[in-house]
Amino acid sequence: MSDSSNTILGILAGTAIGATLGILFAPDKGSSTRRKLVEESNSVVDSVTQNANQLTHQIANSFTSHKRDLKNEVDALVTDASYKADDVINTLEAKLKELKAKNRKLQTS
């Protein structure tokens, strides 16, 4: 888990624990305390869901960005390899032409 995920999780856990303890130690009737606990737990669930969705979107965006970067790098490597292959082919063709000329000379002598 990343540091930001751990931080968010810690903040959420601290908030939930603090709110629960505050409600439990408040001088209220049992029914009022239970209602507050339900409301607070719903709030925590909503907050966790929202943060999970946000984290999911961040991960998806990061993945898309890295995928695009990787594709660009692969395309650049393929292009570079293609140019190098052309250079090698041109060099080999020049050597072949040179060898053919030497061979013709040897055959005519």
Phi and psi restraints in degrees (range 20) as a CNS / XPLOR table:
assign (resid 1 and name C) (resid 2 and name N)
       (resid 2 and name CA) (resid 2 and name C) 1.0 -77.4 20.0 2
assign (resid 2 and name N) (resid 2 and name CA)
       (resid 2 and name C) (resid 3 and name N) 1.0 166.0 20.0 2
assign (resid 2 and name C) (resid 3 and name N)
       (resid 3 and name CA) (resid 3 and name C) 1.0 -61.1 20.0 2
assign (resid 3 and name N) (resid 3 and name CA)
       (resid 3 and name C) (resid 4 and name N) 1.0 -40.0 20.0 2
assign (resid 3 and name C) (resid 4 and name N)
       (resid 4 and name CA) (resid 4 and name C) 1.0 -66.3 20.0 2
assign (resid 4 and name N) (resid 4 and name CA)
       (resid 4 and name C) (resid 5 and name N) 1.0 -36.6 20.0 2
assign (resid 4 and name C) (resid 5 and name N)
       (resid 5 and name CA) (resid 5 and name C) 1.0 -65.3 20.0 2
assign (resid 5 and name N) (resid 5 and name CA)
       (resid 5 and name C) (resid 6 and name N) 1.0 -43.1 20.0 2
assign (resid 5 and name C) (resid 6 and name N)
       (resid 6 and name CA) (resid 6 and name C) 1.0 -64.0 20.0 2
assign (resid 6 and name N) (resid 6 and name CA)
       (resid 6 and name C) (resid 7 and name N) 1.0 -39.1 20.0 2
assign (resid 6 and name C) (resid 7 and name N)
       (resid 7 and name CA) (resid 7 and name C) 1.0 -64.8 20.0 2
assign (resid 7 and name N) (resid 7 and name CA)
       (resid 7 and name C) (resid 8 and name N) 1.0 -46.5 20.0 2
assign (resid 7 and name C) (resid 8 and name N)
       (resid 8 and name CA) (resid 8 and name C) 1.0 -61.0 20.0 2
assign (resid 8 and name N) (resid 8 and name CA)
       (resid 8 and name C) (resid 9 and name N) 1.0 -44.7 20.0 2
assign (resid 8 and name C) (resid 9 and name N)
       (resid 9 and name CA) (resid 9 and name C) 1.0 -61.7 20.0 2
assign (resid 9 and name N) (resid 9 and name CA)
       (resid 9 and name C) (resid 10 and name N) 1.0 -41.7 20.0 2
assign (resid 9 and name C) (resid 10 and name N)
       (resid 10 and name CA) (resid 10 and name C) 1.0 -64.3 20.0 2
assign (resid 10 and name N) (resid 10 and name CA)
       (resid 10 and name C) (resid 11 and name N) 1.0 -42.2 20.0 2
assign (resid 10 and name C) (resid 11 and name N)
       (resid 11 and name CA) (resid 11 and name C) 1.0 -64.0 20.0 2
assign (resid 11 and name N) (resid 11 and name CA)
       (resid 11 and name C) (resid 12 and name N) 1.0 -44.2 20.0 2
assign (resid 11 and name C) (resid 12 and name N)
       (resid 12 and name CA) (resid 12 and name C) 1.0 -63.8 20.0 2
assign (resid 12 and name N) (resid 12 and name CA)
       (resid 12 and name C) (resid 13 and name N) 1.0 -43.9 20.0 2
assign (resid 12 and name C) (resid 13 and name N)
       (resid 13 and name CA) (resid 13 and name C) 1.0 -63.9 20.0 2
assign (resid 13 and name N) (resid 13 and name CA)
       (resid 13 and name C) (resid 14 and name N) 1.0 -43.6 20.0 2
assign (resid 13 and name C) (resid 14 and name N)
       (resid 14 and name CA) (resid 14 and name C) 1.0 -62.7 20.0 2
assign (resid 14 and name N) (resid 14 and name CA)
       (resid 14 and name C) (resid 15 and name N) 1.0 -41.5 20.0 2
assign (resid 14 and name C) (resid 15 and name N)
       (resid 15 and name CA) (resid 15 and name C) 1.0 -63.3 20.0 2
assign (resid 15 and name N) (resid 15 and name CA)
       (resid 15 and name C) (resid 16 and name N) 1.0 -46.2 20.0 2
assign (resid 15 and name C) (resid 16 and name N)
       (resid 16 and name CA) (resid 16 and name C) 1.0 -63.2 20.0 2
assign (resid 16 and name N) (resid 16 and name CA)
       (resid 16 and name C) (resid 17 and name N) 1.0 -45.2 20.0 2
assign (resid 16 and name C) (resid 17 and name N)
       (resid 17 and name CA) (resid 17 and name C) 1.0 -64.9 20.0 2
assign (resid 17 and name N) (resid 17 and name CA)
       (resid 17 and name C) (resid 18 and name N) 1.0 -45.2 20.0 2
assign (resid 17 and name C) (resid 18 and name N)
       (resid 18 and name CA) (resid 18 and name C) 1.0 -62.2 20.0 2
assign (resid 18 and name N) (resid 18 and name CA)
       (resid 18 and name C) (resid 19 and name N) 1.0 -44.6 20.0 2
assign (resid 18 and name C) (resid 19 and name N)
       (resid 19 and name CA) (resid 19 and name C) 1.0 -65.1 20.0 2
assign (resid 19 and name N) (resid 19 and name CA)
       (resid 19 and name C) (resid 20 and name N) 1.0 -42.6 20.0 2
assign (resid 19 and name C) (resid 20 and name N)
       (resid 20 and name CA) (resid 20 and name C) 1.0 -62.9 20.0 2
assign (resid 20 and name N) (resid 20 and name CA)
       (resid 20 and name C) (resid 21 and name N) 1.0 -46.5 20.0 2
assign (resid 20 and name C) (resid 21 and name N)
       (resid 21 and name CA) (resid 21 and name C) 1.0 -64.1 20.0 2
assign (resid 21 and name N) (resid 21 and name CA)
       (resid 21 and name C) (resid 22 and name N) 1.0 -39.3 20.0 2
assign (resid 21 and name C) (resid 22 and name N)
       (resid 22 and name CA) (resid 22 and name C) 1.0 -62.1 20.0 2
assign (resid 22 and name N) (resid 22 and name CA)
       (resid 22 and name C) (resid 23 and name N) 1.0 -41.3 20.0 2
assign (resid 22 and name C) (resid 23 and name N)
       (resid 23 and name CA) (resid 23 and name C) 1.0 -69.5 20.0 2
assign (resid 23 and name N) (resid 23 and name CA)
       (resid 23 and name C) (resid 24 and name N) 1.0 -43.2 20.0 2
assign (resid 23 and name C) (resid 24 and name N)
       (resid 24 and name CA) (resid 24 and name C) 1.0 -64.4 20.0 2
assign (resid 24 and name N) (resid 24 and name CA)
       (resid 24 and name C) (resid 25 and name N) 1.0 -34.7 20.0 2
assign (resid 24 and name C) (resid 25 and name N)
       (resid 25 and name CA) (resid 25 and name C) 1.0 -93.3 20.0 2
assign (resid 25 and name N) (resid 25 and name CA)
       (resid 25 and name C) (resid 26 and name N) 1.0 -0.3 20.0 2
assign (resid 25 and name C) (resid 26 and name N)
       (resid 26 and name CA) (resid 26 and name C) 1.0 -76.5 20.0 2
assign (resid 26 and name N) (resid 26 and name CA)
       (resid 26 and name C) (resid 27 and name N) 1.0 143.4 20.0 2
assign (resid 26 and name C) (resid 27 and name N)
       (resid 27 and name CA) (resid 27 and name C) 1.0 -80.5 20.0 2
assign (resid 27 and name N) (resid 27 and name CA)
       (resid 27 and name C) (resid 28 and name N) 1.0 80.1 20.0 2
assign (resid 27 and name C) (resid 28 and name N)
       (resid 28 and name CA) (resid 28 and name C) 1.0 -127.0 20.0 2
assign (resid 28 and name N) (resid 28 and name CA)
       (resid 28 and name C) (resid 29 and name N) 1.0 168.2 20.0 2
assign (resid 28 and name C) (resid 29 and name N)
       (resid 29 and name CA) (resid 29 and name C) 1.0 -69.3 20.0 2
assign (resid 29 and name N) (resid 29 and name CA)
       (resid 29 and name C) (resid 30 and name N) 1.0 160.4 20.0 2
assign (resid 29 and name C) (resid 30 and name N)
       (resid 30 and name CA) (resid 30 and name C) 1.0 -59.8 20.0 2
assign (resid 30 and name N) (resid 30 and name CA)
       (resid 30 and name C) (resid 31 and name N) 1.0 -43.4 20.0 2
assign (resid 30 and name C) (resid 31 and name N)
       (resid 31 and name CA) (resid 31 and name C) 1.0 -65.8 20.0 2
assign (resid 31 and name N) (resid 31 and name CA)
       (resid 31 and name C) (resid 32 and name N) 1.0 -38.2 20.0 2
assign (resid 31 and name C) (resid 32 and name N)
       (resid 32 and name CA) (resid 32 and name C) 1.0 -67.1 20.0 2
assign (resid 32 and name N) (resid 32 and name CA)
       (resid 32 and name C) (resid 33 and name N) 1.0 -41.2 20.0 2
assign (resid 32 and name C) (resid 33 and name N)
       (resid 33 and name CA) (resid 33 and name C) 1.0 -64.1 20.0 2
assign (resid 33 and name N) (resid 33 and name CA)
       (resid 33 and name C) (resid 34 and name N) 1.0 -43.0 20.0 2
assign (resid 33 and name C) (resid 34 and name N)
       (resid 34 and name CA) (resid 34 and name C) 1.0 -63.1 20.0 2
assign (resid 34 and name N) (resid 34 and name CA)
       (resid 34 and name C) (resid 35 and name N) 1.0 -41.5 20.0 2
assign (resid 34 and name C) (resid 35 and name N)
       (resid 35 and name CA) (resid 35 and name C) 1.0 -62.1 20.0 2
assign (resid 35 and name N) (resid 35 and name CA)
       (resid 35 and name C) (resid 36 and name N) 1.0 -43.7 20.0 2
assign (resid 35 and name C) (resid 36 and name N)
       (resid 36 and name CA) (resid 36 and name C) 1.0 -64.2 20.0 2
assign (resid 36 and name N) (resid 36 and name CA)
       (resid 36 and name C) (resid 37 and name N) 1.0 -39.4 20.0 2
assign (resid 36 and name C) (resid 37 and name N)
       (resid 37 and name CA) (resid 37 and name C) 1.0 -62.6 20.0 2
assign (resid 37 and name N) (resid 37 and name CA)
       (resid 37 and name C) (resid 38 and name N) 1.0 -42.7 20.0 2
assign (resid 37 and name C) (resid 38 and name N)
       (resid 38 and name CA) (resid 38 and name C) 1.0 -63.8 20.0 2
assign (resid 38 and name N) (resid 38 and name CA)
       (resid 38 and name C) (resid 39 and name N) 1.0 -45.5 20.0 2
assign (resid 38 and name C) (resid 39 and name N)
       (resid 39 and name CA) (resid 39 and name C) 1.0 -61.7 20.0 2
assign (resid 39 and name N) (resid 39 and name CA)
       (resid 39 and name C) (resid 40 and name N) 1.0 -43.8 20.0 2
assign (resid 39 and name C) (resid 40 and name N)
       (resid 40 and name CA) (resid 40 and name C) 1.0 -66.7 20.0 2
assign (resid 40 and name N) (resid 40 and name CA)
       (resid 40 and name C) (resid 41 and name N) 1.0 -40.6 20.0 2
assign (resid 40 and name C) (resid 41 and name N)
       (resid 41 and name CA) (resid 41 and name C) 1.0 -66.2 20.0 2
assign (resid 41 and name N) (resid 41 and name CA)
       (resid 41 and name C) (resid 42 and name N) 1.0 -37.9 20.0 2
assign (resid 41 and name C) (resid 42 and name N)
       (resid 42 and name CA) (resid 42 and name C) 1.0 -63.2 20.0 2
assign (resid 42 and name N) (resid 42 and name CA)
       (resid 42 and name C) (resid 43 and name N) 1.0 -40.0 20.0 2
assign (resid 42 and name C) (resid 43 and name N)
       (resid 43 and name CA) (resid 43 and name C) 1.0 -63.5 20.0 2
assign (resid 43 and name N) (resid 43 and name CA)
       (resid 43 and name C) (resid 44 and name N) 1.0 -42.5 20.0 2
assign (resid 43 and name C) (resid 44 and name N)
       (resid 44 and name CA) (resid 44 and name C) 1.0 -65.7 20.0 2
assign (resid 44 and name N) (resid 44 and name CA)
       (resid 44 and name C) (resid 45 and name N) 1.0 -42.5 20.0 2
assign (resid 44 and name C) (resid 45 and name N)
       (resid 45 and name CA) (resid 45 and name C) 1.0 -61.2 20.0 2
assign (resid 45 and name N) (resid 45 and name CA)
       (resid 45 and name C) (resid 46 and name N) 1.0 -44.4 20.0 2
assign (resid 45 and name C) (resid 46 and name N)
       (resid 46 and name CA) (resid 46 and name C) 1.0 -61.1 20.0 2
assign (resid 46 and name N) (resid 46 and name CA)
       (resid 46 and name C) (resid 47 and name N) 1.0 -42.9 20.0 2
assign (resid 46 and name C) (resid 47 and name N)
       (resid 47 and name CA) (resid 47 and name C) 1.0 -64.4 20.0 2
assign (resid 47 and name N) (resid 47 and name CA)
       (resid 47 and name C) (resid 48 and name N) 1.0 -43.7 20.0 2
assign (resid 47 and name C) (resid 48 and name N)
       (resid 48 and name CA) (resid 48 and name C) 1.0 -63.9 20.0 2
assign (resid 48 and name N) (resid 48 and name CA)
       (resid 48 and name C) (resid 49 and name N) 1.0 -43.1 20.0 2
assign (resid 48 and name C) (resid 49 and name N)
       (resid 49 and name CA) (resid 49 and name C) 1.0 -61.8 20.0 2
assign (resid 49 and name N) (resid 49 and name CA)
       (resid 49 and name C) (resid 50 and name N) 1.0 -44.8 20.0 2
assign (resid 49 and name C) (resid 50 and name N)
       (resid 50 and name CA) (resid 50 and name C) 1.0 -62.0 20.0 2
assign (resid 50 and name N) (resid 50 and name CA)
       (resid 50 and name C) (resid 51 and name N) 1.0 -44.7 20.0 2
assign (resid 50 and name C) (resid 51 and name N)
       (resid 51 and name CA) (resid 51 and name C) 1.0 -67.3 20.0 2
assign (resid 51 and name N) (resid 51 and name CA)
       (resid 51 and name C) (resid 52 and name N) 1.0 -36.7 20.0 2
assign (resid 51 and name C) (resid 52 and name N)
       (resid 52 and name CA) (resid 52 and name C) 1.0 -64.8 20.0 2
assign (resid 52 and name N) (resid 52 and name CA)
       (resid 52 and name C) (resid 53 and name N) 1.0 -42.2 20.0 2
assign (resid 52 and name C) (resid 53 and name N)
       (resid 53 and name CA) (resid 53 and name C) 1.0 -63.5 20.0 2
assign (resid 53 and name N) (resid 53 and name CA)
       (resid 53 and name C) (resid 54 and name N) 1.0 -41.9 20.0 2
assign (resid 53 and name C) (resid 54 and name N)
       (resid 54 and name CA) (resid 54 and name C) 1.0 -62.5 20.0 2
assign (resid 54 and name N) (resid 54 and name CA)
       (resid 54 and name C) (resid 55 and name N) 1.0 -44.0 20.0 2
assign (resid 54 and name C) (resid 55 and name N)
       (resid 55 and name CA) (resid 55 and name C) 1.0 -64.5 20.0 2
assign (resid 55 and name N) (resid 55 and name CA)
       (resid 55 and name C) (resid 56 and name N) 1.0 -39.4 20.0 2
assign (resid 55 and name C) (resid 56 and name N)
       (resid 56 and name CA) (resid 56 and name C) 1.0 -61.1 20.0 2
assign (resid 56 and name N) (resid 56 and name CA)
       (resid 56 and name C) (resid 57 and name N) 1.0 -44.1 20.0 2
assign (resid 56 and name C) (resid 57 and name N)
       (resid 57 and name CA) (resid 57 and name C) 1.0 -64.9 20.0 2
assign (resid 57 and name N) (resid 57 and name CA)
       (resid 57 and name C) (resid 58 and name N) 1.0 -40.0 20.0 2
assign (resid 57 and name C) (resid 58 and name N)
       (resid 58 and name CA) (resid 58 and name C) 1.0 -62.7 20.0 2
assign (resid 58 and name N) (resid 58 and name CA)
       (resid 58 and name C) (resid 59 and name N) 1.0 -43.4 20.0 2
assign (resid 58 and name C) (resid 59 and name N)
       (resid 59 and name CA) (resid 59 and name C) 1.0 -64.5 20.0 2
assign (resid 59 and name N) (resid 59 and name CA)
       (resid 59 and name C) (resid 60 and name N) 1.0 -43.9 20.0 2
assign (resid 59 and name C) (resid 60 and name N)
       (resid 60 and name CA) (resid 60 and name C) 1.0 -62.6 20.0 2
assign (resid 60 and name N) (resid 60 and name CA)
       (resid 60 and name C) (resid 61 and name N) 1.0 -43.9 20.0 2
assign (resid 60 and name C) (resid 61 and name N)
       (resid 61 and name CA) (resid 61 and name C) 1.0 -64.1 20.0 2
assign (resid 61 and name N) (resid 61 and name CA)
       (resid 61 and name C) (resid 62 and name N) 1.0 -40.3 20.0 2
assign (resid 61 and name C) (resid 62 and name N)
       (resid 62 and name CA) (resid 62 and name C) 1.0 -64.4 20.0 2
assign (resid 62 and name N) (resid 62 and name CA)
       (resid 62 and name C) (resid 63 and name N) 1.0 -43.5 20.0 2
assign (resid 62 and name C) (resid 63 and name N)
       (resid 63 and name CA) (resid 63 and name C) 1.0 -61.3 20.0 2
assign (resid 63 and name N) (resid 63 and name CA)
       (resid 63 and name C) (resid 64 and name N) 1.0 -45.6 20.0 2
assign (resid 63 and name C) (resid 64 and name N)
       (resid 64 and name CA) (resid 64 and name C) 1.0 -61.1 20.0 2
assign (resid 64 and name N) (resid 64 and name CA)
       (resid 64 and name C) (resid 65 and name N) 1.0 -42.4 20.0 2
assign (resid 64 and name C) (resid 65 and name N)
       (resid 65 and name CA) (resid 65 and name C) 1.0 -64.2 20.0 2
assign (resid 65 and name N) (resid 65 and name CA)
       (resid 65 and name C) (resid 66 and name N) 1.0 -45.6 20.0 2
assign (resid 65 and name C) (resid 66 and name N)
       (resid 66 and name CA) (resid 66 and name C) 1.0 -66.2 20.0 2
assign (resid 66 and name N) (resid 66 and name CA)
       (resid 66 and name C) (resid 67 and name N) 1.0 -36.8 20.0 2
assign (resid 66 and name C) (resid 67 and name N)
       (resid 67 and name CA) (resid 67 and name C) 1.0 -62.9 20.0 2
assign (resid 67 and name N) (resid 67 and name CA)
       (resid 67 and name C) (resid 68 and name N) 1.0 -44.2 20.0 2
assign (resid 67 and name C) (resid 68 and name N)
       (resid 68 and name CA) (resid 68 and name C) 1.0 -63.9 20.0 2
assign (resid 68 and name N) (resid 68 and name CA)
       (resid 68 and name C) (resid 69 and name N) 1.0 -43.5 20.0 2
assign (resid 68 and name C) (resid 69 and name N)
       (resid 69 and name CA) (resid 69 and name C) 1.0 -62.0 20.0 2
assign (resid 69 and name N) (resid 69 and name CA)
       (resid 69 and name C) (resid 70 and name N) 1.0 -43.0 20.0 2
assign (resid 69 and name C) (resid 70 and name N)
       (resid 70 and name CA) (resid 70 and name C) 1.0 -64.0 20.0 2
assign (resid 70 and name N) (resid 70 and name CA)
       (resid 70 and name C) (resid 71 and name N) 1.0 -42.2 20.0 2
assign (resid 70 and name C) (resid 71 and name N)
       (resid 71 and name CA) (resid 71 and name C) 1.0 -61.4 20.0 2
assign (resid 71 and name N) (resid 71 and name CA)
       (resid 71 and name C) (resid 72 and name N) 1.0 -43.0 20.0 2
assign (resid 71 and name C) (resid 72 and name N)
       (resid 72 and name CA) (resid 72 and name C) 1.0 -62.6 20.0 2
assign (resid 72 and name N) (resid 72 and name CA)
       (resid 72 and name C) (resid 73 and name N) 1.0 -40.8 20.0 2
assign (resid 72 and name C) (resid 73 and name N)
       (resid 73 and name CA) (resid 73 and name C) 1.0 -65.9 20.0 2
assign (resid 73 and name N) (resid 73 and name CA)
       (resid 73 and name C) (resid 74 and name N) 1.0 -42.2 20.0 2
assign (resid 73 and name C) (resid 74 and name N)
       (resid 74 and name CA) (resid 74 and name C) 1.0 -63.7 20.0 2
assign (resid 74 and name N) (resid 74 and name CA)
       (resid 74 and name C) (resid 75 and name N) 1.0 -43.9 20.0 2
assign (resid 74 and name C) (resid 75 and name N)
       (resid 75 and name CA) (resid 75 and name C) 1.0 -59.5 20.0 2
assign (resid 75 and name N) (resid 75 and name CA)
       (resid 75 and name C) (resid 76 and name N) 1.0 -42.3 20.0 2
assign (resid 75 and name C) (resid 76 and name N)
       (resid 76 and name CA) (resid 76 and name C) 1.0 -64.2 20.0 2
assign (resid 76 and name N) (resid 76 and name CA)
       (resid 76 and name C) (resid 77 and name N) 1.0 -41.3 20.0 2
assign (resid 76 and name C) (resid 77 and name N)
       (resid 77 and name CA) (resid 77 and name C) 1.0 -64.6 20.0 2
assign (resid 77 and name N) (resid 77 and name CA)
       (resid 77 and name C) (resid 78 and name N) 1.0 -41.8 20.0 2
assign (resid 77 and name C) (resid 78 and name N)
       (resid 78 and name CA) (resid 78 and name C) 1.0 -64.1 20.0 2
assign (resid 78 and name N) (resid 78 and name CA)
       (resid 78 and name C) (resid 79 and name N) 1.0 -43.3 20.0 2
assign (resid 78 and name C) (resid 79 and name N)
       (resid 79 and name CA) (resid 79 and name C) 1.0 -61.9 20.0 2
assign (resid 79 and name N) (resid 79 and name CA)
       (resid 79 and name C) (resid 80 and name N) 1.0 -45.9 20.0 2
assign (resid 79 and name C) (resid 80 and name N)
       (resid 80 and name CA) (resid 80 and name C) 1.0 -61.5 20.0 2
assign (resid 80 and name N) (resid 80 and name CA)
       (resid 80 and name C) (resid 81 and name N) 1.0 -43.5 20.0 2
assign (resid 80 and name C) (resid 81 and name N)
       (resid 81 and name CA) (resid 81 and name C) 1.0 -63.6 20.0 2
assign (resid 81 and name N) (resid 81 and name CA)
       (resid 81 and name C) (resid 82 and name N) 1.0 -36.9 20.0 2
assign (resid 81 and name C) (resid 82 and name N)
       (resid 82 and name CA) (resid 82 and name C) 1.0 -64.0 20.0 2
assign (resid 82 and name N) (resid 82 and name CA)
       (resid 82 and name C) (resid 83 and name N) 1.0 -44.3 20.0 2
assign (resid 82 and name C) (resid 83 and name N)
       (resid 83 and name CA) (resid 83 and name C) 1.0 -64.0 20.0 2
assign (resid 83 and name N) (resid 83 and name CA)
       (resid 83 and name C) (resid 84 and name N) 1.0 -40.7 20.0 2
assign (resid 83 and name C) (resid 84 and name N)
       (resid 84 and name CA) (resid 84 and name C) 1.0 -66.1 20.0 2
assign (resid 84 and name N) (resid 84 and name CA)
       (resid 84 and name C) (resid 85 and name N) 1.0 -38.3 20.0 2
assign (resid 84 and name C) (resid 85 and name N)
       (resid 85 and name CA) (resid 85 and name C) 1.0 -63.2 20.0 2
assign (resid 85 and name N) (resid 85 and name CA)
       (resid 85 and name C) (resid 86 and name N) 1.0 -41.1 20.0 2
assign (resid 85 and name C) (resid 86 and name N)
       (resid 86 and name CA) (resid 86 and name C) 1.0 -61.5 20.0 2
assign (resid 86 and name N) (resid 86 and name CA)
       (resid 86 and name C) (resid 87 and name N) 1.0 -41.8 20.0 2
assign (resid 86 and name C) (resid 87 and name N)
       (resid 87 and name CA) (resid 87 and name C) 1.0 -61.8 20.0 2
assign (resid 87 and name N) (resid 87 and name CA)
       (resid 87 and name C) (resid 88 and name N) 1.0 -43.4 20.0 2
assign (resid 87 and name C) (resid 88 and name N)
       (resid 88 and name CA) (resid 88 and name C) 1.0 -64.0 20.0 2
assign (resid 88 and name N) (resid 88 and name CA)
       (resid 88 and name C) (resid 89 and name N) 1.0 -43.7 20.0 2
assign (resid 88 and name C) (resid 89 and name N)
       (resid 89 and name CA) (resid 89 and name C) 1.0 -61.8 20.0 2
assign (resid 89 and name N) (resid 89 and name CA)
       (resid 89 and name C) (resid 90 and name N) 1.0 -44.4 20.0 2
assign (resid 89 and name C) (resid 90 and name N)
       (resid 90 and name CA) (resid 90 and name C) 1.0 -61.7 20.0 2
assign (resid 90 and name N) (resid 90 and name CA)
       (resid 90 and name C) (resid 91 and name N) 1.0 -41.9 20.0 2
assign (resid 90 and name C) (resid 91 and name N)
       (resid 91 and name CA) (resid 91 and name C) 1.0 -63.9 20.0 2
assign (resid 91 and name N) (resid 91 and name CA)
       (resid 91 and name C) (resid 92 and name N) 1.0 -44.4 20.0 2
assign (resid 91 and name C) (resid 92 and name N)
       (resid 92 and name CA) (resid 92 and name C) 1.0 -65.3 20.0 2
assign (resid 92 and name N) (resid 92 and name CA)
       (resid 92 and name C) (resid 93 and name N) 1.0 -39.4 20.0 2
assign (resid 92 and name C) (resid 93 and name N)
       (resid 93 and name CA) (resid 93 and name C) 1.0 -64.1 20.0 2
assign (resid 93 and name N) (resid 93 and name CA)
       (resid 93 and name C) (resid 94 and name N) 1.0 -39.4 20.0 2
assign (resid 93 and name C) (resid 94 and name N)
       (resid 94 and name CA) (resid 94 and name C) 1.0 -64.9 20.0 2
assign (resid 94 and name N) (resid 94 and name CA)
       (resid 94 and name C) (resid 95 and name N) 1.0 -43.0 20.0 2
assign (resid 94 and name C) (resid 95 and name N)
       (resid 95 and name CA) (resid 95 and name C) 1.0 -63.4 20.0 2
assign (resid 95 and name N) (resid 95 and name CA)
       (resid 95 and name C) (resid 96 and name N) 1.0 -41.6 20.0 2
assign (resid 95 and name C) (resid 96 and name N)
       (resid 96 and name CA) (resid 96 and name C) 1.0 -62.4 20.0 2
assign (resid 96 and name N) (resid 96 and name CA)
       (resid 96 and name C) (resid 97 and name N) 1.0 -43.0 20.0 2
assign (resid 96 and name C) (resid 97 and name N)
       (resid 97 and name CA) (resid 97 and name C) 1.0 -61.1 20.0 2
assign (resid 97 and name N) (resid 97 and name CA)
       (resid 97 and name C) (resid 98 and name N) 1.0 -42.8 20.0 2
assign (resid 97 and name C) (resid 98 and name N)
       (resid 98 and name CA) (resid 98 and name C) 1.0 -63.1 20.0 2
assign (resid 98 and name N) (resid 98 and name CA)
       (resid 98 and name C) (resid 99 and name N) 1.0 -44.4 20.0 2
assign (resid 98 and name C) (resid 99 and name N)
       (resid 99 and name CA) (resid 99 and name C) 1.0 -66.0 20.0 2
assign (resid 99 and name N) (resid 99 and name CA)
       (resid 99 and name C) (resid 100 and name N) 1.0 -37.7 20.0 2
assign (resid 99 and name C) (resid 100 and name N)
       (resid 100 and name CA) (resid 100 and name C) 1.0 -63.5 20.0 2
assign (resid 100 and name N) (resid 100 and name CA)
       (resid 100 and name C) (resid 101 and name N) 1.0 -40.6 20.0 2
assign (resid 100 and name C) (resid 101 and name N)
       (resid 101 and name CA) (resid 101 and name C) 1.0 -63.7 20.0 2
assign (resid 101 and name N) (resid 101 and name CA)
       (resid 101 and name C) (resid 102 and name N) 1.0 -43.6 20.0 2
assign (resid 101 and name C) (resid 102 and name N)
       (resid 102 and name CA) (resid 102 and name C) 1.0 -63.9 20.0 2
assign (resid 102 and name N) (resid 102 and name CA)
       (resid 102 and name C) (resid 103 and name N) 1.0 -38.7 20.0 2
assign (resid 102 and name C) (resid 103 and name N)
       (resid 103 and name CA) (resid 103 and name C) 1.0 -65.4 20.0 2
assign (resid 103 and name N) (resid 103 and name CA)
       (resid 103 and name C) (resid 104 and name N) 1.0 -41.4 20.0 2
assign (resid 103 and name C) (resid 104 and name N)
       (resid 104 and name CA) (resid 104 and name C) 1.0 -61.3 20.0 2
assign (resid 104 and name N) (resid 104 and name CA)
       (resid 104 and name C) (resid 105 and name N) 1.0 -41.3 20.0 2
assign (resid 104 and name C) (resid 105 and name N)
       (resid 105 and name CA) (resid 105 and name C) 1.0 -62.1 20.0 2
assign (resid 105 and name N) (resid 105 and name CA)
       (resid 105 and name C) (resid 106 and name N) 1.0 -44.2 20.0 2
assign (resid 105 and name C) (resid 106 and name N)
       (resid 106 and name CA) (resid 106 and name C) 1.0 -65.9 20.0 2
assign (resid 106 and name N) (resid 106 and name CA)
       (resid 106 and name C) (resid 107 and name N) 1.0 -36.4 20.0 2
assign (resid 106 and name C) (resid 107 and name N)
       (resid 107 and name CA) (resid 107 and name C) 1.0 -72.9 20.0 2
assign (resid 107 and name N) (resid 107 and name CA)
       (resid 107 and name C) (resid 108 and name N) 1.0 -28.8 20.0 2
assign (resid 107 and name C) (resid 108 and name N)
       (resid 108 and name CA) (resid 108 and name C) 1.0 -85.4 20.0 2
assign (resid 108 and name N) (resid 108 and name CA)
       (resid 108 and name C) (resid 109 and name N) 1.0 -16.4 20.0 2
